[in-house]
Amino acid sequence: MTVRIDISGLPAERLRFAASPLAELTAMLHVLAEPGHHPQLAGWAADVWAGLRPELAERLREAEFLWRSSRADFLVPARPRPTLAEELDDVDLIDDETYVTAALVTTCGSNRVHFGAPSPLTDATARERALDLAQARGALQEAFAERLLADPAAVRARVRQTLEQCADAFFDAAWADAAVRLATDLRLKNDLLSRQGIAAALASVSEALTLAPGGDRIEVDKLQDNATTARGGLTFLPTVFGHPHLVVIHAPGWQPVVQYPVTRTPQPVPLDTVTQRLEALAHPVRLRLLRTLARGPHTTGELADAWALTPPEVSRHLAVLRRAGLLMSRRDGRYVRYTVNVPDLTALGSDLLTAVLR
């Protein structure tokens, strides 16, 4: 499973390592939404939640799917600015069609969901599809999607205001320390890039990043099998709060961005080795399902659609994972949603946790 980024003909100056306040803020928001993915930051997350005003805490919960399972594309800038305010100004310049489509992808729970032309903003059939997908994710997602499609300007303003309130509540204090660590990493990466070239710089980022023979393509070990082209440039953003995730923005129309953690831990073993450790993960389909579920709760039907399987096939694989203690289930009306049992997964070892959550 690989994301391929075509860099053929890309000028050297268009490949950049830079820091983004907005990307780091949304990495923090992901930690707050999924503290189980980040046990080393559980104390920080608990302190932040305890100090939040109730109104801001509610705002974060109502829009958390913009950064919980995956990050909305506009929250990971390809052209970083020095300040959060400047980056939010850039987001404001994005047209409603682009913003709404990116928000709906995360609201509906999967970057395998595509909303092409005609847009859900203008086409009734596309709108109903978006609302059906959001409904299957839960009441909060459905309500958010309805508001977004009915009044994009109001929702956009509310999301920006929420992010600005986060700056006052916790981001500014955390960014002061994080920015120093990011600057140190950027000096090392840019020095490697200028002195030894892109292959050396990629190797210093993660074993999940490799330069293909010929040097015209970067390959990223991710959940998706996908491809994109870095015609306008390729941006690498370090993050203090993002470990162990390697975030890749590669949707059509967006300049590719890779956000990588600067916290270095022992490198994860290859997924082939991981599959040998547990009998429950020896089947590649079950490993794919587990990695999908690590991004957030899914129903059997959603998993079947995502991987072009039949519901009975998915049910059999889920049963194996459940017997291994790797999954939990929760009924919500007519839906049964499955999610990863992160504590038990963590106990199996950091290599496995990193490989699955990446």
C-alpha positions in Angstrom: 0.0 0.0 0.0 1.8 3.1 -1.2 1.2 6.8 -2.1 3.4 7.7 -5.0 4.4 11.3 -5.5 5.7 12.1 -9.0 8.5 14.7 -8.7 9.9 14.4 -12.2 10.9 17.9 -13.5 10.3 19.5 -10.1 12.9 22.3 -9.6 15.0 21.8 -6.5 13.7 25.0 -4.9 10.1 23.7 -5.1 10.8 20.9 -2.6 10.8 22.5 0.8 11.0 21.8 4.5 9.2 24.4 6.5 7.2 24.8 9.7 3.4 25.5 9.8 1.6 26.8 12.9 -1.8 25.7 11.5 -0.6 22.2 10.8 0.9 21.9 14.3 -2.3 23.2 15.8 -4.4 20.6 14.0 -1.9 17.9 15.1 -2.6 19.1 18.7 -6.3 18.9 18.0 -5.9 15.3 16.7 -4.1 14.4 20.0 -7.0 15.9 22.0 -9.5 13.9 19.9 -7.5 10.7 19.9 -5.3 10.7 23.1 -5.1 6.9 22.9 -3.0 7.2 19.7 -0.5 9.3 21.6 0.1 7.8 25.1 3.2 10.0 25.5 1.0 13.1 25.3 -2.0 11.8 27.4 -1.0 14.0 30.3 -0.8 17.1 28.2 -4.2 16.3 26.6 -5.9 15.8 30.0 -4.5 19.1 31.2 -5.8 20.9 28.1 -9.2 19.4 28.3 -9.4 20.3 32.0 -8.6 23.9 31.3 -10.9 24.5 28.4 -13.9 26.7 28.7 -17.1 24.5 28.2 -18.1 26.5 25.0 -14.7 25.8 23.4 -14.7 22.2 24.4 -18.1 21.8 22.7 -16.9 23.6 19.6 -14.0 21.1 19.3 -16.3 18.1 19.7 -18.7 19.4 17.0 -16.0 19.7 14.4 -13.4 17.1 15.5 -13.8 14.9 12.4 -12.0 17.7 10.5 -8.8 16.4 12.3 -9.7 13.2 14.1 -9.3 10.3 11.6 -7.6 12.3 8.9 -6.9 16.0 8.4 -8.9 18.2 6.1 -6.6 19.3 3.3 -6.9 23.0 4.0 -5.6 22.4 7.6 -2.2 21.3 6.3 -0.8 24.2 4.3 1.4 23.7 1.3 2.7 27.2 1.6 3.4 27.7 5.3 3.3 31.2 6.8 5.1 32.5 9.9 1.9 33.0 11.9 -1.4 31.1 12.5 -3.3 34.3 11.5 -1.6 34.5 8.1 -2.3 30.8 7.4 -6.0 31.2 8.4 -6.2 34.2 6.1 -5.0 31.9 3.3 -7.7 29.4 4.2 -10.2 32.2 3.9 -9.2 32.7 0.2 -10.1 29.1 -0.7 -13.4 29.0 -2.7 -16.5 27.4 -1.1 -16.5 24.5 -3.5 -13.0 23.5 -2.6 -13.4 24.1 1.1 -16.7 22.2 1.4 -15.5 19.2 -0.6 -12.4 18.9 1.6 -14.5 19.2 4.8 -17.0 16.7 3.5 -14.3 14.1 2.8 -13.3 14.0 6.5 -16.8 14.5 7.8 -17.9 11.4 5.8 -15.0 9.5 7.3 -12.8 8.4 4.5 -10.4 10.0 2.0 -11.7 7.2 -0.4 -14.9 9.3 -0.6 -14.8 11.6 -3.6 -17.2 14.4 -4.5 -16.7 15.5 -8.0 -18.8 17.6 -10.4 -21.6 18.4 -9.9 -20.8 19.5 -6.3 -23.0 18.8 -3.3 -23.4 22.5 -3.0 -25.2 22.7 -6.3 -26.6 19.2 -7.1 -29.4 17.6 -5.1 -28.2 14.1 -5.8 -24.7 14.8 -4.7 -26.0 16.6 -1.6 -28.1 13.6 -0.6 -25.2 11.2 -1.1 -23.0 13.4 1.2 -25.7 13.6 3.9 -26.2 9.8 3.7 -22.5 9.2 4.2 -22.3 11.7 7.0 -25.4 10.2 8.7 -23.7 6.8 8.7 -20.8 8.3 10.7 -23.0 9.7 13.4 -25.4 12.5 14.5 -22.6 15.1 14.9 -21.3 14.5 11.4 -24.7 14.7 9.9 -25.5 17.9 11.6 -22.2 19.5 10.6 -22.7 18.4 7.0 -26.2 19.9 6.9 -24.9 23.2 8.3 -21.9 23.2 5.9 -24.1 22.7 2.8 -26.8 25.1 3.9 -24.5 28.0 4.9 -20.8 27.4 4.1 -19.8 31.0 5.0 -21.2 30.7 8.6 -19.5 27.3 9.1 -16.2 28.6 7.8 -16.3 31.6 10.1 -17.1 29.4 13.1 -14.3 27.0 12.3 -11.8 29.8 12.0 -13.1 31.4 15.3 -12.7 28.0 17.0 -9.1 27.7 15.9 -8.4 31.3 17.0 -9.8 30.5 20.4 -7.5 27.4 20.6 -4.6 29.7 20.1 -5.5 31.7 23.2 -6.4 28.6 25.2 -3.4 26.3 24.6 -1.7 26.6 21.2 0.3 29.8 21.8 2.0 28.3 24.9 2.7 25.0 23.3 3.9 26.5 20.0 6.6 28.6 21.8 8.4 25.4 22.7 7.5 23.4 19.6 8.7 26.1 17.2 12.2 25.8 18.7 12.3 22.1 18.2 10.9 22.4 14.7 13.5 25.0 13.8 16.3 22.6 14.9 14.9 19.8 12.8 14.5 22.1 9.8 18.1 23.1 9.9 19.2 19.5 9.8 16.8 18.6 7.0 17.6 21.5 4.8 21.3 20.9 5.4 20.9 17.3 4.3 18.9 18.4 1.3 21.5 20.9 0.1 24.6 18.8 0.8 23.5 15.2 0.2 20.3 15.5 -1.8 16.7 14.4 -1.5 17.4 10.7 -0.8 19.4 11.5 2.3 16.7 14.0 3.4 13.9 11.5 3.0 15.9 8.8 4.9 16.2 11.2 7.8 12.4 11.8 7.8 11.1 8.2 8.0 11.7 4.7 6.7 8.2 4.9 5.3 9.6 7.4 2.7 11.8 6.2 -0.2 13.1 7.7 -3.4 12.3 5.4 -6.3 15.1 4.3 -8.7 15.7 7.1 -11.1 14.8 9.7 -8.6 11.6 10.8 -10.3 9.1 9.5 -7.6 8.7 9.4 -3.9 6.9 6.4 -2.4 5.2 6.6 1.0 4.0 3.6 2.9 0.4 4.5 3.7 -3.0 2.9 3.9 -4.0 4.1 0.4 -2.8 3.0 -3.0 -2.7 6.3 -4.8 -0.7 8.6 -6.9 -0.2 12.4 -7.3 2.1 14.8 -9.0 4.1 17.6 -7.4 4.0 20.0 -10.3 3.6 23.1 -8.1 5.9 21.9 -5.4 6.2 19.4 -2.5 6.2 20.5 1.1 7.5 18.6 4.2 6.2 19.9 7.6 7.8 18.6 10.8 5.6 18.2 13.9 6.3 17.7 17.5 2.7 16.6 18.3 2.1 14.3 15.4 4.1 11.1 16.4 3.6 8.4 15.2 1.5 9.6 12.2 2.8 10.4 8.8 0.2 12.6 7.2 0.2 12.9 3.4 -2.0 15.3 1.5 -2.4 14.1 -2.0 -6.0 14.8 -3.1 -6.5 16.1 -6.7 -6.2 19.9 -6.8 -4.0 20.1 -3.7 -0.3 20.5 -3.7 1.2 17.5 -2.0 2.2 17.9 1.6 3.9 15.4 4.0 3.8 16.1 7.8 6.2 14.0 9.7 7.1 13.6 13.4 10.4 14.9 14.7 10.3 12.7 17.7 12.6 9.8 16.8 11.8 6.4 18.3 13.1 3.0 17.2 12.2 2.6 13.6 9.1 0.4 13.0 9.7 -3.0 11.7 8.4 -3.7 8.1 4.7 -4.6 7.9 5.7 -8.0 6.6 7.4 -8.6 10.0 4.4 -7.2 11.9 2.1 -9.7 10.1 4.2 -12.6 11.3 3.9 -11.5 15.0 0.2 -12.1 15.4 -1.8 -14.8 13.8 -4.8 -12.5 13.7 -2.8 -10.1 11.4 -1.2 -12.7 9.2 -3.9 -12.1 6.5 -3.2 -8.9 4.5 -6.9 -8.0 4.4 -7.2 -8.1 8.2 -4.2 -5.8 8.4 -5.8 -3.4 6.0 -9.0 -3.4 8.0 -7.2 -2.8 11.2 -5.3 0.2 9.7 -8.6 1.6 8.4 -10.2 1.2 11.8 -7.3 2.9 13.4 -8.4 6.1 11.6 -11.8 5.9 13.3 -15.0 3.8 13.9 -16.4 2.1 10.8 -19.4 -0.1 10.1 -19.1 -3.4 8.3 -20.8 -1.9 5.2 -18.3 1.0 5.1 -15.4 -1.3 5.3 -16.8 -3.5 2.6 -17.2 -0.4 0.3 -13.7 0.9 1.1 -12.0 -2.4 0.1 -14.4 -3.7 -2.5 -15.3 -6.7 -0.3 -18.7 -8.3 0.5 -20.1 -7.7 4.0 -19.9 -11.4 4.9 -16.1 -11.4 4.0 -15.6 -8.4 6.2 -17.6 -9.9 9.1 -15.4 -13.0 9.0 -12.2 -11.0 9.2 -13.6 -8.7 11.9 -14.6 -11.8 14.0 -10.9 -13.0 13.9 -9.7 -9.5 15.0 -12.3 -9.4 17.8 -11.3 -12.8 19.1 -7.7 -11.5 19.2 -9.0 -8.6 21.4 -8.0 -6.0 18.8 -11.4 -4.6 18.2 -14.4 -3.2 20.1 -17.9 -2.6 18.9 -20.7 -0.2 19.8 -24.3 -0.2 18.6 -25.7 3.2 17.5 -29.2 2.8 16.4 -29.2 0.6 13.3 -25.4 0.8 12.9 -22.7 -1.3 14.7 -19.4 0.6 14.6 -16.1 -1.1 15.1 -13.0 0.5 16.5 -9.4 -0.5 17.4 -8.7 -1.5 21.0 -5.8 0.9 21.3 -4.7 -0.1 24.8 -4.4 -3.8 23.9 -2.7 -2.9 20.6 -0.2 -0.7 22.5 0.7 -3.6 24.8 1.8 -5.6 21.8 4.7 -3.2 21.2 5.6 0.2 19.8 6.6 -1.3 16.4 3.1 -2.6 15.8 1.4 0.5 17.1 3.5 2.8 14.9 2.9 0.6 11.8 -0.9 0.5 12.3 -1.4 4.1 13.3 0.9 5.5 10.6 
